[in-house]
Amino acid sequence: MLKKFPVLIFLASQLSSVSAFANHDFSQADELFHQRQDGPSKIKEALNSYKDALTTPLEQHDKIYAIEQSARLLMYHSYIVDQSDTRLRTRISNECLTTLKPIDPNRGFSETPHYYYWRSVCLMARAEAQSSLSESSEIARLIKKGSDVDENYEAAGFERLAGIFYAKLPSFNPFGPSRDLNRAFIHFQRSINSDSYTPLYPVSWKDPSTETGEYFFSTYFYYAEALIKKRRNSAARELIEETLDRLENGDSAQYRTPENLVSKKRMQRLLRRLN
């Protein structure tokens, strides 16, 4: 049996912004998006609202935005459902991949980091649901390509993806690269240290100070997990405790509260394993 591929679903749910320059009115869809923590029914409502927008003529930036937000919702949904429900998780991942097709550069759409980032994440989610490593080489290619297009997307998000990718792979992978924890540590640190964030459109309600790499809290969970694999338990414990302290004291982006809560729960579980 093939070894299980890592989950990146939570990572995929990091929040994007409303376009300040959008021609389409996304206010209803975005309001529903901000209620995603209420569960699958609210997620479905938000998805339908973005899908409705995609049935109308849209400027390129509006199309990217609607698809990007849809991918976020689907991956967040995939994370919060029962992880034993392989069929549902596979269906959600496939829907995510289908959602990205309108911005596929191979179909004539201009190259955009959004496509490469979310396709990587959707493929990882499907691979984990199916316990398959068969697409690991394709995922590695997508991460590299996306970083070449825009290394700053999602606050050095491709560095974060690469860190998780190389930390979670098995020590032997017949389908592509194998685990490399030292390489993963380098990618994690680059992501955390990134002080650049280039959203498609700036918005007044987002605080640029919380859009840098150190405020994407999923990175710390995967970093700590990798440190444990390296038997660096003291370093992992210190990283987790520092991160939990920041979250407890509100040193985070409020509009990413659902994702931050997931990070918090996951790190608390890791800490219990260490204590």
N, C-alpha and C positions, 0 to 999 in steps of 0.2 A: 504494500500500500504506500502511496506517495505520502511524504510528510506534509503536515499541515502548514499552510502559508499564513503569515501574520495578518492580524486584523489591522486595518487602517481606517476603519469606519469612523471612529470618533474623530481621528485626525481630520477626515474629510469634512466634518461638520463646521469648521471654523467659519465665522460670519463675514459676509461681504457687505458692501455699502449700497445705498440707493444712489442712483445717478443724479447728480445735480444738473446735468445737461441733457437728461433724457427727454425725448419727445413724447414717449408714451407715459401715461400716468400709471405707475406701479403702486400707488399708495395702498390700495386694497390688498394686493398680493403681499406687500411688505408688512402690513399690519398683521396679516395671518402668519407670515414667516416669523415674526417676533413672538408669536404664541406657540411656536413649535414644541415647547416643553410640555404643553398640555396633552400631547400624545398623537397617535396615528391619525385620528380623525381630523385634527387641526392641520397636520402635515398634508393630508390629502386635499383639504380645502385650499391651502396655499399653493400646492402643486397645480391644481386645476386652474387657479387664477393666473399663474404664470403661463400655463399651457394655452389658456384663452388668448393671452397677449400674443403668443407665437403664431396664432392663426390669423393675425392681422399683419398688414405691411409694417415692418419695423426698420428703423435705422440699424446699421450694423452694431453699434454699441449697445442698443437696446436689446437686440437679439442675444448678444453675448451675455448681457446681464441676466435676462430671463432664464437662459440655459444654465448659467453658473449657479444661480440661486436654486434652481430645480435640482441640480446635482448635489448641492449642500443638503437640501431637505431629504433626498433619497438616501444619502449616506448616513445622515443622522438617524433616519428611520431604521436603517439596516442595523445600526448599533443597538438601538433600544429594544428591538424585538427579541423574543426568546432565541438565544443563540443555538439552541438545539433544532430550531426550525430551518433546516438546510434548504428546503424547497422555497420558502418565503424569502430567505436571504439571497438565494440565487436569482429569484424573480426580480427583486429590488435592484440587484446589481445589473442585471440585464436591461432593466428599464433605464437605469442611469446611463449605460453605454449607448442605448438607442437615443436617449435625449441629447447626447453630444453630437450626433451625426450631422446636424445642420451647420456646425462650425468646424467640421473636419477639413483640414487643409488639403487632404487628398481628394476632396470633392470640390475644390476650387475656392474655399473660404480662405481669407487671409490668415497667415499664421498668427496664433495667439497663445500665450502661456496657459490660458484657461483650459483649452482643449487638452493639452499634454498633461497638465496637472490632474484634472479630474478623470481623464481616461486612465491614468496610472492608478488612481485611488479606486475607481470602480473595478478595474481588473483585479486589484489586490483583494477587494471585498469578495468578488466572485471566487477567486482562487481559494480564499480561506473557507468560504462556505462549502466548496467542493473538495477541500483537502487536496489541492492540486498545485504543482509547481511548474506546470507545462508552459506558462506564459511569463516566466520570470525574466527571460532574455528580452522580451518585448517591453516589459515594465522598465527594465534598466535603460533600454533605448529611449523610451518616452521621457524618463526623468532627465537624462542627459540632454535630449533635444529641447525640452522645455526650459531647462536652465540656460541653454544657449540663446533662446528667444528672449527671456526676461528673468535674470537671476534674482531679481528683487520681488517677484510675485509672491504674495502671501508671506511677506517678511522673510525672504530667503526660504520660501516653502519647499523648493526643490532640494535644498540642503537637508531640510527636515525629513523629507521623503527618503532621500538617499540614506540618511542615518538609520531610519527604521528598517529600510530594505536590507541593508547589510548586517544589521544587528539580528534580524529575525530569520534570516535564511538558515537552512540546515548546514552542518559542516560539510556535507557532500550533496551537491545538486546536479543531477545528470542533465538538467535542462538549461543551465546557465550559471551565473555567478554563485559562489558559496559564501557562507558567513565570514565576515571580517570585522571583528569588534573594534579593532584599533582604527580602522577606516570609518566605522560608524561614529566613534567618539569625535573624530575630526569634523564630520558633517554636522553632528548635533551642536558642537561648539560654534561653528560658523553660523548656524541658524540662530542660536541664542544671541550671538554678538551682532547680528545684523541690525543696523540702525536705519535701514532704508525700507520704505514700504511704498509701493507704487500701485494703488488701486486704480481701476479703470477710470473712475471719476471720483474726485474729492467731494466730501459732504460736510456740512457744517456741524452735524451732531456727533461726528466721530472725533475723538481726541487723538491727534497724531502721535502723542506721547505713548499711547497704549497700542500703537500699530507697529511697533518694532518687535524684533524676534523674541525678546525676553518676555513678552506678554502673550505668547502662544503656548499655553501651559501644557498642551499635550506633549511637547518636546521633552519636558522634564520627566514625564512618566516613562517614556520609551528610553530615555537616557539612563534613568535609574534602573530600569529593567535590564539594560545591557550591562551596566556596572555589576549587577548581581551575577549575571552570566560569567563575568570576568572574575568573580569571587572578590570583588571590591565592595563588600557589604557596608563597611563604615562610610565610604564615600557615597554610596547609594542612600544610606539612611540620612546623612547630612543634607543631601540634595532634596530628598523628599520633605524633610522637616522644614527646610527653608522655604520650599515652594508652598507647603500647606500653611505656613505662617503668613505668607503674602496673601494667599486666598482668604484666609480668616480675617485679615485686616483690610480687605477691600482693595488691595493693590492690583486691580484687574480692570478689564473693560466690561462695563455693565451690560452692554449689548451682546456679549458672548457668555452671559450667565449660564445658559444650558450646557454649553461645552465646558465651562469652568467647573460646574458641578460634577460632570462626568470625570474630569481630570482628578478632582478632589477625591471622589469615591475610589477610583482606581489606585491612586497613590496611597490612600489609607489601607487598602487591602495589601499592597506591597509592604507597607510598614509593619502590618501585623505579622507578615511572614518573616520579617527580619527580627522582630522582638521576641 
